[in-house]
Amino acid sequence: MSKQEKIERRILLLSLCTGILFVIFEFIVAIYTKSQAVLMDAAYDASELLMIGLTLFLIPLFHRSISEKHPFGYAQIESFLVIIKGFMLLAVTLGLSANSVEILLSGGNIIDGRLISFFQFIIAISSMIVLIIMLRMNRAISSPIVKAEIYGWKIDVAYSVGMGVAFFVSTLLVETRLAFITPFFDQIIAVLIILFMLPEALKMLLRAIKDVFLFSPEKETMEEIKDICGGILGDTELNAVFYDVTRTGRRMWVAIYFEVQSEYIHVQTMNEI
């Protein structure tokens, strides 16, 4: 087992174990307070845990080298995992959003905003500690899976703080003219979470589908590749005419088709390039 694979497993295990604890407490608080926003948060985190567990099981495949039988290795499995994760997030989003709208139309519900606010701030602080540990562990490697996991924890910190502030504000509205909003506040927060998470889930899903069908990467990545390769070829007698770039999972293949300005190609020049 390589050093990168060991670190990947440690980071994912940390994320899995702490995530399980968070989900348990989130479901308990969601049931106790009858909060749709907390339930939404718990459902998202639970779907993430399923994918982390599956990824841990498949990590050894991602590190296998390519062969004549498997010219892309097992990198596409990673893309399929992301597709499954994307559809799971969409299914959870649609199901819980329908439930939130139903409660909203039926008159909303009164919840303990102070308890939820306190709980979310505790989750935010705990998530920040986990995130810092993961960032320290990730210094020595470059892994798409770990980067995606770290990004997920950053989002957890951000919307836990946001939910904590929002529910604390809701408790201040009880004695004001805006008190009529409080029964609907929980559903409003749940809808905002949906609007916040849905674009990222769709973006992740579309990128994975493109990778499975071996489409070229996004425009920004293509431009970066062209800038790097153009800088290398710029001082030579070779002109790049076509870039064939394929990405699947964590691997990317770049082929450059070029034309020669002079009559001959120097082998030494090719070696230097």
C-alpha positions, 0 to 999 in steps of 0.5 A: 500500500502506497503512502498516498493510499494510506493517507487517503484511507486515514482521512476517509476513516476520520470523515466516516467516524466523525460523520456517523456521530454527527448524523446520529446527533442530527437525527436525534435533534431533528426528531426531538425538535421536529425541524425540517432543516436539521432533518435535511442536514442529517439526510445529506450527511447520511448519504455522504456516509454511504459513499465514503464507506463504498469509496474506502472499499474501492480505494485499492482499485483507484491505485492500480496501474493501467494495462492492455486489458484496462487501458484506463485502469479502474479510474472510471469506477470513481466517476460512477461513484460520483454519479451515484452520489449525485443521484442520491443527493438529488433524490434526498433533496426532492423528497425532503423538499416536497415534505417541507413544502407540504408542512409550509402549506399546512401552516408551518410548525413551531420549533425550539430555535435556541436549541437548534441554534446552540446545536448548530454552533456545536456542530460548526465548531466540531466540523472546523476541528475535523477540517483542520485535522484533514487539511494537515493530513492532506499536505503530503498528497494530491487526491481528488477524493480527499479534496472533494471530502475536504470541500464537503466539510468546508460546506458543513462548517459554512451552513452550520454557522449559517443555520445557527445564526438564522435560528438565533435570529428567529428567536429574536423575532418572537416579540416583534411584528415579524412573529408571524414568520416564526412558524415558517422559519424552519421550512424557509431555512430548509428551502434555502439549504436546498437552493444552496446544495442543489447547484453543486450536486448538479455540477458534480453529477454532470462532470462525472457523466462527462468523465464516464463518456470520456468528454474533454474537461471543462474550459478552464482546465483545457485553457490551463493545459493549452497555456502550459503546453503552448509555453513549452512548444513556443520556442520550438519548431513545432506548432500544436494544432489539436489537443486530445484531452480525456479525463476519467476519475482522478486520471487525465490523458493529454495527447498533442497533435502538432505540425512541423515548420521545418523539413526535419524533426530533431530527435534531441528537440523532441526529447527536450520537449 
